[in-house]
Amino acid sequence: MKNKSHKGSTYFNSSLTEGELKLSFTAPVTLENSEGYNIDFIEKEIKNNIRIITCNLSDVKEYDSFLILLLNNLSDFCKRNEFGLNKIGITPRLAKFIEMFGGKPDGTNKIPTGFCENYFSHVGQLTLTG
């Protein structure tokens, strides 16, 4: 695996077409890379005609519990802004991980709001079940 430097750039690729913001990931979705996955950039990409955000997970090969937090934060963001969230490219292994640690892959699980609250809530849940 090549070691890529992502300093000074986002860890997302994005494109905007016909009311849909498409996101794909360009680096491992890990706590170590969490600074690069700041979803604030999405607010800069949003135009008035956005109706859905599509999150392509097909290139996500390396991940940890931060992926769950990121997906939950994207889901919350979409709910607050009344956008749809579409997750595509979920491998069976990734779907199992999401189901085990974050609820259902379709994002229907109830979660606390806020990044820190999500993080510590999930750590607490893992501690109780581990």
C-alpha positions in Angstrom: 0.0 0.0 0.0 1.3 3.4 -0.9 1.7 6.0 1.8 -0.1 9.1 0.6 0.2 12.5 2.1 -3.1 14.4 2.5 -1.8 17.4 4.4 -3.5 20.6 3.3 -6.3 18.8 1.4 -9.5 17.1 2.2 -9.8 13.4 2.5 -13.0 13.5 0.4 -13.5 13.8 -3.3 -16.7 15.5 -4.1 -18.8 16.3 -7.2 -22.1 18.2 -7.5 -24.7 17.2 -10.2 -28.4 17.8 -10.4 -29.1 18.3 -6.7 -26.8 15.5 -5.6 -23.5 16.0 -3.7 -21.4 12.8 -4.3 -18.7 12.0 -1.8 -16.0 9.4 -1.9 -13.1 8.8 0.5 -9.4 9.1 -0.5 -7.7 8.0 2.7 -8.3 5.5 5.5 -11.2 6.5 7.6 -9.5 6.2 11.0 -9.2 8.3 14.1 -5.7 9.0 13.1 -7.0 10.8 10.0 -10.0 12.4 11.7 -8.8 16.0 11.1 -9.0 15.4 7.4 -12.5 14.2 7.6 -14.0 17.4 8.9 -17.5 17.6 7.4 -17.5 21.4 7.6 -16.3 21.5 4.0 -19.7 20.1 2.9 -21.3 23.4 4.0 -19.1 25.2 1.5 -20.2 22.8 -1.3 -23.9 23.1 -0.6 -26.0 25.0 -3.0 -29.8 25.7 -2.6 -30.7 22.9 -4.9 -29.1 20.0 -2.9 -31.6 17.3 -2.2 -29.3 14.3 -1.4 -25.8 13.4 -0.4 -24.4 10.2 -1.8 -21.6 8.7 0.2 -19.6 6.1 -1.9 -17.9 3.7 0.5 -16.5 1.4 -2.2 -12.9 2.6 -1.8 -12.9 2.4 2.0 -10.5 -0.4 2.8 -9.0 0.8 6.1 -11.3 2.0 8.9 -11.9 2.0 12.6 -14.7 3.2 14.9 -14.2 6.7 13.5 -16.0 5.6 10.4 -19.1 5.0 12.5 -18.8 8.5 14.0 -18.3 10.1 10.6 -21.4 8.3 9.1 -23.5 9.3 12.1 -22.4 12.9 11.8 -23.2 12.9 8.1 -26.6 11.4 8.9 -27.3 14.1 11.5 -26.1 16.8 9.2 -28.5 15.6 6.5 -31.4 15.4 8.9 -30.8 18.9 10.2 -30.7 20.2 6.6 -33.5 18.0 5.3 -31.3 16.2 2.8 -31.4 12.6 1.9 -28.3 10.4 2.6 -27.5 7.6 0.3 -24.7 5.1 1.2 -23.4 3.1 -1.7 -20.5 0.6 -2.2 -20.8 -1.0 1.2 -19.0 -4.3 1.2 -20.4 -7.2 3.2 -17.5 -6.9 5.7 -18.1 -3.1 6.1 -21.9 -3.7 6.5 -21.2 -6.2 9.3 -18.9 -3.7 11.0 -21.4 -0.9 10.7 -24.2 -3.2 12.1 -22.0 -4.4 15.0 -20.8 -1.0 16.1 -23.1 1.6 14.7 -26.5 0.1 14.2 -28.0 -0.6 10.8 -26.0 0.3 7.6 -29.0 2.3 6.4 -28.5 4.8 9.2 -31.9 4.2 10.9 -30.3 3.7 14.4 -30.9 6.4 17.0 -27.7 8.1 18.2 -26.8 11.0 20.4 -26.0 14.2 18.7 -22.6 15.8 18.6 -19.3 14.3 17.8 -17.9 14.0 21.3 -21.2 12.6 22.7 -21.2 10.1 19.8 -17.6 9.1 20.4 -17.9 8.6 24.2 -21.3 6.9 23.8 -19.9 4.3 21.5 -16.8 3.8 23.7 -19.1 3.2 26.6 -21.3 0.8 24.6 -18.2 -1.2 23.5 -16.9 -1.3 27.1 -20.2 -2.7 28.4 -20.4 -5.4 25.7 -16.7 -6.2 25.8 
